[in-house]
Amino acid sequence: MLLCTVSFLASSCVGELDQYPHEETTSEDVYTSVENYKAVLGKLYNSFVTAGQGKGGDNGDLDSYSGYDYMRCYFNMQECCTDEVIYTWLEGDKMSGLTYISWDVNDIWVADTYYRIYYTIALCNEFLRYAADEKISGFSTADQAEIKHYRAEARFIRALAYYHALDLYRNIPFVTEDDPVGSYVPPRYTADQIFEYIETELKDASEDMLDRSECEYGRACKQAAYTLLARLYLNAEVYTGVAHWTDCITYCNEVINAGYTLESDYSKLFNADNDKRTNEIIYSFPVDAEHTVSWGATTYIICGGVNNASDTQVPADYGVSSGWGNYRLRGELPSLFSDGDGRAMFYTEGQTLTIDVVDNQAYGYLPEKFTNLTDEGLAASNTDDGGVDTDMPVFRLADVYLMLAEAVVMGGNGSSRATALSYVNALRERAYGDASGDITDSQLTADFILDERGRELYLECVRRTDLIRHNKFTTSAYVWQWKGGTIDGQAVDSKYNIFPIPATELTANPNLYNDNY
């Protein structure tokens, strides 16, 4: 398992928030051994789940508004503006914009997410400068081969960050290891250009990434790159106006044919021992209560979903020391499930389905999907001291099954409706424990798959993207409680399909601008 316990990077790669993320010169002395390269690679991986060099974000990497890590920011952006999650502390945590889909260029979560993404990109660029062929030519042949694997993984991490930037912001600044460090002002790349870059980068990098059979836990294998390609192609029409359904199927098949299998117990994919589920989990963000202590990432997802004002809910039932009460579930999510579906993991006692009052924790069911419990049902850590031990699944085989099914329904070639139906029913048989939840071919529609993705993947940071792909995020085709700021929900301006480049960044980089904001 790859965990970075020592960082050879400067304590902050970014100074003031109103400056474009830049890098301080890293000493040539750092990159003197393959072990040091691996340690720095660990920092790249951990940039998704930690906010600084110290415990819980101490000695922060960025001067940010919220102070939280990449994963907490990304979760809020992908979940809190959808039909899945509603936030509690609107004023204290400045979450009204995301909750009501009414953000602007000064929203703190829009800004913090943006700078977290570009901080990770900056780290990757710095690493790749020192992993170039000429930089490693003095190493042994075996060490050079190992560093080339690390280099490919750094390219994957950067591509994942750029994918998040593309999906959230569309037309964005672009910078790589080939650009100068310091006062360089990156150009604005269009969504088409970023799409093409990510596509090419993942295909090239995957050639030097390890197969899942060779890859230690916590590192990205080549199947992770294939899954990200499939997700890129799944959403290609949104990003570029051109559908890539067949390409999506091609890379889904690459992953499926690598030998992954569904975990028999759905709940074990989201507990503190989920690092054992490499049969289904293709890539995850490792979270550790000793080495990567964070008040974001899965600590936030788990503790934040436990009520801190309930007379009946017991935090210990989820392996946590106390509940935070950050969020609950909007009524539309539980309503997606039928009786007998084991994925409907909600705490309902004393809770209402309808959110009559946004900032009252009695309104809205509470999620029980993620826990800090081991397979034996024991708390894995003291969450008040070290957070949780539950890793965040980024890519799962179940998602790949559903991506392939959707691409087939939308007309892609390379698979069949019968195969797609068998994959969907495999998920439903796990959920129901038998074939009672199976669907027929006539039921396999785009709308059904969107709902099934909600049932299978809720709280896994895909919902906003899925709703946009199905033209239901901003439109009147689907409304949910408090969408647009009203209890019954309403359509909002289509500009909200894309987040704006933060105002601070527009000031710093004259090449950038926002459409419609």
Secondary structure, 3 states (H helix, E strand, C coil): CCCCCCCCCCCCCCCCCCCCCCCCCCCCCCCCCHHHHHHHHHHHHHCCCCCECCHHHCCECCCCCCCCCHHHHHHHHHHCCCCCEEECCCCCCCCHHHHHCCCCCCCHHHHHHHHHHHHHHHHHHHHHHHCCHHHHCCCCHHHHHHHHHHHHHHHHHHHHHHHHHHHHHCCEECCCCCCCCCCCCCCEECHHHHHHHHHHHHHHHHCCCCCCCCCCCCCCCHHHHHHHHHHHHHCHHHHHCCCCHHHHHHHHHHHHCCCCCCCCCHHHHHCCCHHHCCCCEEEEECCCCCCCCCCCHHHHHHHHCCCCCCCCCCHHHHCCCCCCCCEEECCCCHHHCCCCCCCCCEECCCCECCCCCCCCCCECEEECCCCCECCCCCECCCHHHHCCCCCEEEEEHHHHHHHHHHHHHCCCCCCCHHHHHHHHHHHHHHHHCCHHHCCCHHHCCHHHHHHHHHHHHCCCCCHHHHHHHCCCCCCCCCCCCCHHHCCCCCCCCHHHHCCCCCHHHHHHCCCCCCCCC
